[in-house]
């Protein structure tokens, strides 16, 4: 069965050797996701809503790269 590794480009993925998401067959597994951008900076510091939006968008992008989709409800 084929396996596809999906990265969001953060320093943590390279440093600790994990992927944002992994697609195996028709399943997609998403790893723990934080509100850190590709430079390791916190997005939406002191604003949990903005952090959540950033995280959902990061997960949505990873799913799209895996050929999956989701319906996110955020403004």
Buried (B, 14 or more C-beta within 10 A) or exposed (E): EEEBEBBBEBEBBEEEEBBBBBBEEEEBEBBEBBBBBEEEEEBBEEEEEEBEBBBBEBBBBBBEBBEBEEEEEEE
